[in-house]
Amino acid sequence: MEQGLAPRHIDLRPFVLYGQEIRLVPGGLTRVALTEGSLVVNSSQGGGTKDTWVMEDDESC
């Protein structure tokens, strides 16, 4: 089995805090199709989850 980066279908689910303000939280839940070419991201049907990193460019703030 090769290791490293490989393209996969994903479903990114962001988290939003709703109160006096609405705020999008950095990060979220990423569900991923673990098999190459698969569209299935549901963990009960063979998909999985991965850590989600949000990168920010300080110059754009």
mmCIF file as Biopython writes it, N, C-alpha, C and O atoms, coordinates in Angstrom:
data_model
#
loop_
_atom_site.group_PDB
_atom_site.id
_atom_site.type_symbol
_atom_site.label_atom_id
_atom_site.label_alt_id
_atom_site.label_comp_id
_atom_site.label_asym_id
_atom_site.label_entity_id
_atom_site.label_seq_id
_atom_site.pdbx_PDB_ins_code
_atom_site.Cartn_x
_atom_site.Cartn_y
_atom_site.Cartn_z
_atom_site.occupancy
_atom_site.B_iso_or_equiv
_atom_site.auth_seq_id
_atom_site.auth_asym_id
_atom_site.pdbx_PDB_model_num
ATOM 1   N N  . MET A ? 1  ? 0.846   -1.178 0.000  1.0 0.0 1  A 1 
ATOM 2   C CA . MET A ? 1  ? 0.000   0.000  0.000  1.0 0.0 1  A 1 
ATOM 3   C C  . MET A ? 1  ? 0.891   1.241  0.000  1.0 0.0 1  A 1 
ATOM 4   O O  . MET A ? 1  ? 1.782   1.380  0.838  1.0 0.0 1  A 1 
ATOM 5   N N  . GLU A ? 2  ? 0.638   2.139  -0.950 1.0 0.0 2  A 1 
ATOM 6   C CA . GLU A ? 2  ? 1.395   3.382  -1.001 1.0 0.0 2  A 1 
ATOM 7   C C  . GLU A ? 2  ? 0.895   4.338  0.070  1.0 0.0 2  A 1 
ATOM 8   O O  . GLU A ? 2  ? -0.279  4.316  0.439  1.0 0.0 2  A 1 
ATOM 9   N N  . GLN A ? 3  ? 1.795   5.176  0.563  1.0 0.0 3  A 1 
ATOM 10  C CA . GLN A ? 3  ? 1.422   6.166  1.568  1.0 0.0 3  A 1 
ATOM 11  C C  . GLN A ? 3  ? 1.597   7.551  0.971  1.0 0.0 3  A 1 
ATOM 12  O O  . GLN A ? 3  ? 2.372   7.740  0.034  1.0 0.0 3  A 1 
ATOM 13  N N  . GLY A ? 4  ? 0.872   8.516  1.519  1.0 0.0 4  A 1 
ATOM 14  C CA . GLY A ? 4  ? 0.986   9.892  1.051  1.0 0.0 4  A 1 
ATOM 15  C C  . GLY A ? 4  ? -0.378  10.448 0.711  1.0 0.0 4  A 1 
ATOM 16  O O  . GLY A ? 4  ? -1.405  9.909  1.121  1.0 0.0 4  A 1 
ATOM 17  N N  . LEU A ? 5  ? -0.377  11.528 -0.040 1.0 0.0 5  A 1 
ATOM 18  C CA . LEU A ? 5  ? -1.633  12.174 -0.425 1.0 0.0 5  A 1 
ATOM 19  C C  . LEU A ? 5  ? -2.260  11.479 -1.621 1.0 0.0 5  A 1 
ATOM 20  O O  . LEU A ? 5  ? -1.559  11.039 -2.532 1.0 0.0 5  A 1 
ATOM 21  N N  . ALA A ? 6  ? -3.577  11.383 -1.614 1.0 0.0 6  A 1 
ATOM 22  C CA . ALA A ? 6  ? -4.311  10.791 -2.731 1.0 0.0 6  A 1 
ATOM 23  C C  . ALA A ? 6  ? -5.669  11.480 -2.824 1.0 0.0 6  A 1 
ATOM 24  O O  . ALA A ? 6  ? -6.287  11.755 -1.796 1.0 0.0 6  A 1 
ATOM 25  N N  . PRO A ? 7  ? -6.145  11.765 -4.038 1.0 0.0 7  A 1 
ATOM 26  C CA . PRO A ? 7  ? -7.446  12.424 -4.174 1.0 0.0 7  A 1 
ATOM 27  C C  . PRO A ? 7  ? -8.589  11.505 -3.745 1.0 0.0 7  A 1 
ATOM 28  O O  . PRO A ? 7  ? -8.592  10.313 -4.052 1.0 0.0 7  A 1 
ATOM 29  N N  . ARG A ? 8  ? -9.554  12.077 -3.033 1.0 0.0 8  A 1 
ATOM 30  C CA . ARG A ? 8  ? -10.747 11.345 -2.605 1.0 0.0 8  A 1 
ATOM 31  C C  . ARG A ? 8  ? -11.927 12.303 -2.587 1.0 0.0 8  A 1 
ATOM 32  O O  . ARG A ? 8  ? -11.740 13.512 -2.444 1.0 0.0 8  A 1 
ATOM 33  N N  . HIS A ? 9  ? -13.141 11.780 -2.732 1.0 0.0 9  A 1 
ATOM 34  C CA . HIS A ? 9  ? -14.352 12.584 -2.585 1.0 0.0 9  A 1 
ATOM 35  C C  . HIS A ? 9  ? -14.562 12.853 -1.101 1.0 0.0 9  A 1 
ATOM 36  O O  . HIS A ? 9  ? -14.353 11.978 -0.261 1.0 0.0 9  A 1 
ATOM 37  N N  . ILE A ? 10 ? -14.982 14.091 -0.789 1.0 0.0 10 A 1 
ATOM 38  C CA . ILE A ? 10 ? -15.205 14.459 0.613  1.0 0.0 10 A 1 
ATOM 39  C C  . ILE A ? 10 ? -16.523 15.204 0.765  1.0 0.0 10 A 1 
ATOM 40  O O  . ILE A ? 10 ? -17.115 15.667 -0.209 1.0 0.0 10 A 1 
ATOM 41  N N  . ASP A ? 11 ? -16.957 15.303 1.990  1.0 0.0 11 A 1 
ATOM 42  C CA . ASP A ? 11 ? -18.120 16.085 2.387  1.0 0.0 11 A 1 
ATOM 43  C C  . ASP A ? 11 ? -17.682 16.898 3.589  1.0 0.0 11 A 1 
ATOM 44  O O  . ASP A ? 11 ? -17.493 16.342 4.671  1.0 0.0 11 A 1 
ATOM 45  N N  . LEU A ? 12 ? -17.518 18.208 3.422  1.0 0.0 12 A 1 
ATOM 46  C CA . LEU A ? 12 ? -17.083 19.068 4.515  1.0 0.0 12 A 1 
ATOM 47  C C  . LEU A ? 12 ? -18.309 19.653 5.199  1.0 0.0 12 A 1 
ATOM 48  O O  . LEU A ? 12 ? -19.149 20.284 4.557  1.0 0.0 12 A 1 
ATOM 49  N N  . ARG A ? 13 ? -18.404 19.439 6.501  1.0 0.0 13 A 1 
ATOM 50  C CA . ARG A ? 13 ? -19.530 19.948 7.284  1.0 0.0 13 A 1 
ATOM 51  C C  . ARG A ? 13 ? -19.007 20.968 8.289  1.0 0.0 13 A 1 
ATOM 52  O O  . ARG A ? 13 ? -18.438 20.600 9.317  1.0 0.0 13 A 1 
ATOM 53  N N  . PRO A ? 14 ? -19.200 22.236 7.990  1.0 0.0 14 A 1 
ATOM 54  C CA . PRO A ? 14 ? -18.725 23.273 8.911  1.0 0.0 14 A 1 
ATOM 55  C C  . PRO A ? 14 ? -19.615 23.365 10.145 1.0 0.0 14 A 1 
ATOM 56  O O  . PRO A ? 14 ? -20.757 22.907 10.135 1.0 0.0 14 A 1 
ATOM 57  N N  . PHE A ? 15 ? -19.079 23.961 11.204 1.0 0.0 15 A 1 
ATOM 58  C CA . PHE A ? 15 ? -19.833 24.202 12.421 1.0 0.0 15 A 1 
ATOM 59  C C  . PHE A ? 15 ? -20.125 25.691 12.518 1.0 0.0 15 A 1 
ATOM 60  O O  . PHE A ? 15 ? -19.239 26.520 12.306 1.0 0.0 15 A 1 
ATOM 61  N N  . VAL A ? 16 ? -21.365 26.026 12.838 1.0 0.0 16 A 1 
ATOM 62  C CA . VAL A ? 16 ? -21.800 27.410 12.962 1.0 0.0 16 A 1 
ATOM 63  C C  . VAL A ? 16 ? -22.365 27.618 14.356 1.0 0.0 16 A 1 
ATOM 64  O O  . VAL A ? 16 ? -23.198 26.840 14.821 1.0 0.0 16 A 1 
ATOM 65  N N  . LEU A ? 17 ? -21.903 28.683 15.028 1.0 0.0 17 A 1 
ATOM 66  C CA . LEU A ? 17 ? -22.445 29.047 16.337 1.0 0.0 17 A 1 
ATOM 67  C C  . LEU A ? 17 ? -23.502 30.116 16.111 1.0 0.0 17 A 1 
ATOM 68  O O  . LEU A ? 17 ? -23.257 31.120 15.443 1.0 0.0 17 A 1 
ATOM 69  N N  . TYR A ? 18 ? -24.669 29.888 16.671 1.0 0.0 18 A 1 
ATOM 70  C CA . TYR A ? 18 ? -25.797 30.790 16.451 1.0 0.0 18 A 1 
ATOM 71  C C  . TYR A ? 18 ? -26.267 31.325 17.797 1.0 0.0 18 A 1 
ATOM 72  O O  . TYR A ? 18 ? -26.639 30.549 18.678 1.0 0.0 18 A 1 
ATOM 73  N N  . GLY A ? 19 ? -26.253 32.632 17.961 1.0 0.0 19 A 1 
ATOM 74  C CA . GLY A ? 19 ? -26.702 33.280 19.187 1.0 0.0 19 A 1 
ATOM 75  C C  . GLY A ? 19 ? -27.000 34.733 18.848 1.0 0.0 19 A 1 
ATOM 76  O O  . GLY A ? 19 ? -27.729 35.014 17.897 1.0 0.0 19 A 1 
ATOM 77  N N  . GLN A ? 20 ? -26.442 35.654 19.620 1.0 0.0 20 A 1 
ATOM 78  C CA . GLN A ? 20 ? -26.600 37.070 19.279 1.0 0.0 20 A 1 
ATOM 79  C C  . GLN A ? 20 ? -25.921 37.366 17.946 1.0 0.0 20 A 1 
ATOM 80  O O  . GLN A ? 20 ? -26.347 38.246 17.198 1.0 0.0 20 A 1 
ATOM 81  N N  . GLU A ? 21 ? -24.854 36.614 17.663 1.0 0.0 21 A 1 
ATOM 82  C CA . GLU A ? 21 ? -24.155 36.700 16.378 1.0 0.0 21 A 1 
ATOM 83  C C  . GLU A ? 21 ? -24.121 35.301 15.771 1.0 0.0 21 A 1 
ATOM 84  O O  . GLU A ? 21 ? -24.272 34.303 16.476 1.0 0.0 21 A 1 
ATOM 85  N N  . ILE A ? 22 ? -23.925 35.240 14.476 1.0 0.0 22 A 1 
ATOM 86  C CA . ILE A ? 22 ? -23.708 33.966 13.799 1.0 0.0 22 A 1 
ATOM 87  C C  . ILE A ? 22 ? -22.227 33.897 13.464 1.0 0.0 22 A 1 
ATOM 88  O O  . ILE A ? 22 ? -21.687 34.786 12.806 1.0 0.0 22 A 1 
ATOM 89  N N  . ARG A ? 23 ? -21.568 32.821 13.928 1.0 0.0 23 A 1 
ATOM 90  C CA . ARG A ? 23 ? -20.136 32.692 13.735 1.0 0.0 23 A 1 
ATOM 91  C C  . ARG A ? 23 ? -19.779 31.343 13.153 1.0 0.0 23 A 1 
ATOM 92  O O  . ARG A ? 23 ? -20.219 30.309 13.657 1.0 0.0 23 A 1 
ATOM 93  N N  . LEU A ? 24 ? -18.982 31.343 12.092 1.0 0.0 24 A 1 
ATOM 94  C CA . LEU A ? 24 ? -18.469 30.110 11.503 1.0 0.0 24 A 1 
ATOM 95  C C  . LEU A ? 24 ? -17.203 29.722 12.262 1.0 0.0 24 A 1 
ATOM 96  O O  . LEU A ? 24 ? -16.269 30.518 12.368 1.0 0.0 24 A 1 
ATOM 97  N N  . VAL A ? 25 ? -17.172 28.507 12.786 1.0 0.0 25 A 1 
ATOM 98  C CA . VAL A ? 25 ? -16.041 28.037 13.574 1.0 0.0 25 A 1 
ATOM 99  C C  . VAL A ? 25 ? -14.962 27.505 12.632 1.0 0.0 25 A 1 
ATOM 100 O O  . VAL A ? 25 ? -15.270 26.763 11.699 1.0 0.0 25 A 1 
ATOM 101 N N  . PRO A ? 26 ? -13.689 27.880 12.868 1.0 0.0 26 A 1 
ATOM 102 C CA . PRO A ? 26 ? -12.622 27.322 12.026 1.0 0.0 26 A 1 
ATOM 103 C C  . PRO A ? 26 ? -12.554 25.810 12.211 1.0 0.0 26 A 1 
ATOM 104 O O  . PRO A ? 26 ? -12.503 25.324 13.341 1.0 0.0 26 A 1 
ATOM 105 N N  . GLY A ? 27 ? -12.554 25.086 11.140 1.0 0.0 27 A 1 
ATOM 106 C CA . GLY A ? 27 ? -12.526 23.622 11.199 1.0 0.0 27 A 1 
ATOM 107 C C  . GLY A ? 27 ? -13.903 23.064 10.932 1.0 0.0 27 A 1 
ATOM 108 O O  . GLY A ? 27 ? -14.807 23.792 10.523 1.0 0.0 27 A 1 
ATOM 109 N N  . GLY A ? 28 ? -14.063 21.807 11.155 1.0 0.0 28 A 1 
ATOM 110 C CA . GLY A ? 28 ? -15.340 21.159 10.911 1.0 0.0 28 A 1 
ATOM 111 C C  . GLY A ? 28 ? -15.146 19.664 10.836 1.0 0.0 28 A 1 
ATOM 112 O O  . GLY A ? 28 ? -14.092 19.147 11.205 1.0 0.0 28 A 1 
ATOM 113 N N  . LEU A ? 29 ? -16.143 18.981 10.366 1.0 0.0 29 A 1 
ATOM 114 C CA . LEU A ? 29 ? -16.091 17.532 10.211 1.0 0.0 29 A 1 
ATOM 115 C C  . LEU A ? 29 ? -15.930 17.223 8.730  1.0 0.0 29 A 1 
ATOM 116 O O  . LEU A ? 29 ? -16.733 17.670 7.911  1.0 0.0 29 A 1 
ATOM 117 N N  . THR A ? 30 ? -14.916 16.475 8.387  1.0 0.0 30 A 1 
ATOM 118 C CA . THR A ? 30 ? -14.727 16.057 7.006  1.0 0.0 30 A 1 
ATOM 119 C C  . THR A ? 30 ? -14.967 14.563 6.915  1.0 0.0 30 A 1 
ATOM 120 O O  . THR A ? 30 ? -14.260 13.766 7.533  1.0 0.0 30 A 1 
ATOM 121 N N  . ARG A ? 31 ? -15.965 14.199 6.143  1.0 0.0 31 A 1 
ATOM 122 C CA . ARG A ? 31 ? -16.198 12.785 5.852  1.0 0.0 31 A 1 
ATOM 123 C C  . ARG A ? 31 ? -15.543 12.506 4.510  1.0 0.0 31 A 1 
ATOM 124 O O  . ARG A ? 31 ? -15.583 13.341 3.606  1.0 0.0 31 A 1 
ATOM 125 N N  . VAL A ? 32 ? -14.941 11.330 4.381  1.0 0.0 32 A 1 
ATOM 126 C CA . VAL A ? 32 ? -14.145 11.028 3.193  1.0 0.0 32 A 1 
ATOM 127 C C  . VAL A ? 32 ? -14.454 9.624  2.682  1.0 0.0 32 A 1 
ATOM 128 O O  . VAL A ? 32 ? -14.667 8.690  3.455  1.0 0.0 32 A 1 
ATOM 129 N N  . ALA A ? 33 ? -14.471 9.504  1.347  1.0 0.0 33 A 1 
ATOM 130 C CA . ALA A ? 33 ? -14.567 8.188  0.718  1.0 0.0 33 A 1 
ATOM 131 C C  . ALA A ? 33 ? -13.186 7.554  0.815  1.0 0.0 33 A 1 
ATOM 132 O O  . ALA A ? 33 ? -12.228 8.088  0.255  1.0 0.0 33 A 1 
ATOM 133 N N  . LEU A ? 34 ? -13.060 6.437  1.505  1.0 0.0 34 A 1 
ATOM 134 C CA . LEU A ? 34 ? -11.751 5.828  1.738  1.0 0.0 34 A 1 
ATOM 135 C C  . LEU A ? 34 ? -11.238 5.045  0.538  1.0 0.0 34 A 1 
ATOM 136 O O  . LEU A ? 34 ? -10.035 4.817  0.418  1.0 0.0 34 A 1 
ATOM 137 N N  . THR A ? 35 ? -12.135 4.629  -0.352 1.0 0.0 35 A 1 
ATOM 138 C CA . THR A ? 35 ? -11.750 3.850  -1.518 1.0 0.0 35 A 1 
ATOM 139 C C  . THR A ? 35 ? -11.642 4.761  -2.733 1.0 0.0 35 A 1 
ATOM 140 O O  . THR A ? 35 ? -12.530 5.579  -2.975 1.0 0.0 35 A 1 
ATOM 141 N N  . GLU A ? 36 ? -10.572 4.630  -3.494 1.0 0.0 36 A 1 
ATOM 142 C CA . GLU A ? 36 ? -10.369 5.449  -4.683 1.0 0.0 36 A 1 
ATOM 143 C C  . GLU A ? 36 ? -11.553 5.304  -5.646 1.0 0.0 36 A 1 
ATOM 144 O O  . GLU A ? 36 ? -11.969 4.192  -5.971 1.0 0.0 36 A 1 
ATOM 145 N N  . GLY A ? 37 ? -12.083 6.436  -6.091 1.0 0.0 37 A 1 
ATOM 146 C CA . GLY A ? 37 ? -13.196 6.450  -7.031 1.0 0.0 37 A 1 
ATOM 147 C C  . GLY A ? 37 ? -14.572 6.341  -6.386 1.0 0.0 37 A 1 
ATOM 148 O O  . GLY A ? 37 ? -15.581 6.550  -7.059 1.0 0.0 37 A 1 
ATOM 149 N N  . SER A ? 38 ? -14.634 6.020  -5.108 1.0 0.0 38 A 1 
ATOM 150 C CA . SER A ? 38 ? -15.912 5.877  -4.424 1.0 0.0 38 A 1 
ATOM 151 C C  . SER A ? 38 ? -16.505 7.247  -4.101 1.0 0.0 38 A 1 
ATOM 152 O O  . SER A ? 38 ? -15.774 8.205  -3.847 1.0 0.0 38 A 1 
ATOM 153 N N  . LEU A ? 39 ? -17.836 7.329  -4.112 1.0 0.0 39 A 1 
ATOM 154 C CA . LEU A ? 39 ? -18.541 8.541  -3.704 1.0 0.0 39 A 1 
ATOM 155 C C  . LEU A ? 39 ? -19.108 8.408  -2.294 1.0 0.0 39 A 1 
ATOM 156 O O  . LEU A ? 39 ? -19.681 9.360  -1.764 1.0 0.0 39 A 1 
ATOM 157 N N  . VAL A ? 40 ? -18.950 7.225  -1.679 1.0 0.0 40 A 1 
ATOM 158 C CA . VAL A ? 40 ? -19.534 6.952  -0.374 1.0 0.0 40 A 1 
ATOM 159 C C  . VAL A ? 40 ? -18.658 7.555  0.723  1.0 0.0 40 A 1 
ATOM 160 O O  . VAL A ? 40 ? -17.511 7.151  0.910  1.0 0.0 40 A 1 
ATOM 161 N N  . VAL A ? 41 ? -19.223 8.542  1.455  1.0 0.0 41 A 1 
ATOM 162 C CA . VAL A ? 41 ? -18.499 9.152  2.570  1.0 0.0 41 A 1 
ATOM 163 C C  . VAL A ? 41 ? -19.112 8.782  3.918  1.0 0.0 41 A 1 
ATOM 164 O O  . VAL A ? 41 ? -18.556 9.117  4.964  1.0 0.0 41 A 1 
ATOM 165 N N  . ASN A ? 42 ? -20.246 8.099  3.901  1.0 0.0 42 A 1 
ATOM 166 C CA . ASN A ? 42 ? -20.937 7.711  5.127  1.0 0.0 42 A 1 
ATOM 167 C C  . ASN A ? 42 ? -20.143 6.612  5.836  1.0 0.0 42 A 1 
ATOM 168 O O  . ASN A ? 42 ? -19.825 5.587  5.232  1.0 0.0 42 A 1 
ATOM 169 N N  . SER A ? 43 ? -19.821 6.824  7.121  1.0 0.0 43 A 1 
ATOM 170 C CA . SER A ? 43 ? -18.985 5.867  7.843  1.0 0.0 43 A 1 
ATOM 171 C C  . SER A ? 43 ? -19.640 4.504  8.002  1.0 0.0 43 A 1 
ATOM 172 O O  . SER A ? 43 ? -18.937 3.499  8.114  1.0 0.0 43 A 1 
ATOM 173 N N  . SER A ? 44 ? -20.960 4.442  8.014  1.0 0.0 44 A 1 
ATOM 174 C CA . SER A ? 44 ? -21.626 3.144  8.156  1.0 0.0 44 A 1 
ATOM 175 C C  . SER A ? 44 ? -21.628 2.349  6.855  1.0 0.0 44 A 1 
ATOM 176 O O  . SER A ? 44 ? -22.018 1.181  6.836  1.0 0.0 44 A 1 
ATOM 177 N N  . GLN A ? 45 ? -21.188 2.988  5.756  1.0 0.0 45 A 1 
ATOM 178 C CA . GLN A ? 45 ? -21.163 2.305  4.462  1.0 0.0 45 A 1 
ATOM 179 C C  . GLN A ? 45 ? -19.760 2.271  3.871  1.0 0.0 45 A 1 
ATOM 180 O O  . GLN A ? 45 ? -19.606 2.108  2.660  1.0 0.0 45 A 1 
ATOM 181 N N  . GLY A ? 46 ? -18.739 2.421  4.701  1.0 0.0 46 A 1 
ATOM 182 C CA . GLY A ? 46 ? -17.374 2.278  4.212  1.0 0.0 46 A 1 
ATOM 183 C C  . GLY A ? 46 ? -16.590 3.575  4.096  1.0 0.0 46 A 1 
ATOM 184 O O  . GLY A ? 46 ? -15.438 3.559  3.662  1.0 0.0 46 A 1 
ATOM 185 N N  . GLY A ? 47 ? -17.188 4.689  4.471  1.0 0.0 47 A 1 
ATOM 186 C CA . GLY A ? 47 ? -16.462 5.953  4.457  1.0 0.0 47 A 1 
ATOM 187 C C  . GLY A ? 47 ? -15.744 6.162  5.776  1.0 0.0 47 A 1 
ATOM 188 O O  . GLY A ? 47 ? -15.762 5.294  6.648  1.0 0.0 47 A 1 
ATOM 189 N N  . GLY A ? 48 ? -15.118 7.305  5.915  1.0 0.0 48 A 1 
ATOM 190 C CA . GLY A ? 48 ? -14.392 7.587  7.148  1.0 0.0 48 A 1 
ATOM 191 C C  . GLY A ? 48 ? -14.359 9.082  7.408  1.0 0.0 48 A 1 
ATOM 192 O O  . GLY A ? 48 ? -15.034 9.856  6.729  1.0 0.0 48 A 1 
ATOM 193 N N  . THR A ? 49 ? -13.576 9.480  8.389  1.0 0.0 49 A 1 
ATOM 194 C CA . THR A ? 49 ? -13.425 10.896 8.710  1.0 0.0 49 A 1 
ATOM 195 C C  . THR A ? 49 ? -11.942 11.251 8.723  1.0 0.0 49 A 1 
ATOM 196 O O  . THR A ? 49 ? -11.086 10.390 8.924  1.0 0.0 49 A 1 
ATOM 197 N N  . LYS A ? 50 ? -11.661 12.505 8.511  1.0 0.0 50 A 1 
ATOM 198 C CA . LYS A ? 50 ? -10.288 13.024 8.542  1.0 0.0 50 A 1 
ATOM 199 C C  . LYS A ? 50 ? -10.286 14.337 9.301  1.0 0.0 50 A 1 
ATOM 200 O O  . LYS A ? 50 ? -11.303 15.027 9.374  1.0 0.0 50 A 1 
ATOM 201 N N  . ASP A ? 51 ? -9.135  14.677 9.864  1.0 0.0 51 A 1 
ATOM 202 C CA . ASP A ? 51 ? -8.985  15.976 10.496 1.0 0.0 51 A 1 
ATOM 203 C C  . ASP A ? 51 ? -9.141  17.069 9.455  1.0 0.0 51 A 1 
ATOM 204 O O  . ASP A ? 51 ? -8.738  16.908 8.302  1.0 0.0 51 A 1 
ATOM 205 N N  . THR A ? 52 ? -9.729  18.180 9.870  1.0 0.0 52 A 1 
ATOM 206 C CA . THR A ? 52 ? -9.923  19.326 8.989  1.0 0.0 52 A 1 
ATOM 207 C C  . THR A ? 52 ? -9.073  20.480 9.494  1.0 0.0 52 A 1 
ATOM 208 O O  . THR A ? 52 ? -9.205  20.897 10.645 1.0 0.0 52 A 1 
ATOM 209 N N  . TRP A ? 53 ? -8.221  20.983 8.657  1.0 0.0 53 A 1 
ATOM 210 C CA . TRP A ? 53 ? -7.356  22.118 9.001  1.0 0.0 53 A 1 
ATOM 211 C C  . TRP A ? 53 ? -7.801  23.323 8.210  1.0 0.0 53 A 1 
ATOM 212 O O  . TRP A ? 53 ? -8.044  23.225 7.007  1.0 0.0 53 A 1 
ATOM 213 N N  . VAL A ? 54 ? -7.911  24.466 8.875  1.0 0.0 54 A 1 
ATOM 214 C CA . VAL A ? 54 ? -8.241  25.717 8.203  1.0 0.0 54 A 1 
ATOM 215 C C  . VAL A ? 54 ? -7.004  26.592 8.263  1.0 0.0 54 A 1 
ATOM 216 O O  . VAL A ? 54 ? -6.538  26.961 9.341  1.0 0.0 54 A 1 
ATOM 217 N N  . MET A ? 55 ? -6.484  26.918 7.101  1.0 0.0 55 A 1 
ATOM 218 C CA . MET A ? 55 ? -5.286  27.746 7.017  1.0 0.0 55 A 1 
ATOM 219 C C  . MET A ? 55 ? -5.716  29.171 6.739  1.0 0.0 55 A 1 
ATOM 220 O O  . MET A ? 55 ? -6.624  29.407 5.941  1.0 0.0 55 A 1 
ATOM 221 N N  . GLU A ? 56 ? -5.068  30.121 7.395  1.0 0.0 56 A 1 
ATOM 222 C CA . GLU A ? 56 ? -5.428  31.525 7.230  1.0 0.0 56 A 1 
ATOM 223 C C  . GLU A ? 56 ? -4.200  32.315 6.824  1.0 0.0 56 A 1 
ATOM 224 O O  . GLU A ? 56 ? -3.126  32.164 7.406  1.0 0.0 56 A 1 
ATOM 225 N N  . ASP A ? 57 ? -4.369  33.151 5.830  1.0 0.0 57 A 1 
ATOM 226 C CA . ASP A ? 57 ? -3.305  34.032 5.385  1.0 0.0 57 A 1 
ATOM 227 C C  . ASP A ? 57 ? -3.419  35.313 6.198  1.0 0.0 57 A 1 
ATOM 228 O O  . ASP A ? 57 ? -4.401  36.043 6.061  1.0 0.0 57 A 1 
ATOM 229 N N  . ASP A ? 58 ? -2.435  35.597 7.039  1.0 0.0 58 A 1 
ATOM 230 C CA . ASP A ? 58 ? -2.492  36.771 7.920  1.0 0.0 58 A 1 
ATOM 231 C C  . ASP A ? 58 ? -2.672  38.073 7.150  1.0 0.0 58 A 1 
ATOM 232 O O  . ASP A ? 58 ? -3.242  39.024 7.685  1.0 0.0 58 A 1 
ATOM 233 N N  . GLU A ? 59 ? -2.204  38.139 5.920  1.0 0.0 59 A 1 
ATOM 234 C CA . GLU A ? 59 ? -2.324  39.365 5.134  1.0 0.0 59 A 1 
ATOM 235 C C  . GLU A ? 59 ? -3.756  39.647 4.701  1.0 0.0 59 A 1 
ATOM 236 O O  . GLU A ? 59 ? -4.090  40.788 4.381  1.0 0.0 59 A 1 
ATOM 237 N N  . SER A ? 60 ? -4.612  38.616 4.687  1.0 0.0 60 A 1 
ATOM 238 C CA . SER A ? 60 ? -5.989  38.816 4.224  1.0 0.0 60 A 1 
ATOM 239 C C  . SER A ? 60 ? -6.939  39.214 5.344  1.0 0.0 60 A 1 
ATOM 240 O O  . SER A ? 60 ? -8.122  39.441 5.089  1.0 0.0 60 A 1 
ATOM 241 N N  . CYS A ? 61 ? -6.454  39.304 6.577  1.0 0.0 61 A 1 
ATOM 242 C CA . CYS A ? 61 ? -7.325  39.628 7.717  1.0 0.0 61 A 1 
ATOM 243 C C  . CYS A ? 61 ? -7.609  41.114 7.785  1.0 0.0 61 A 1 
ATOM 244 O O  . CYS A ? 61 ? -8.324  41.565 8.680  1.0 0.0 61 A 1 
#
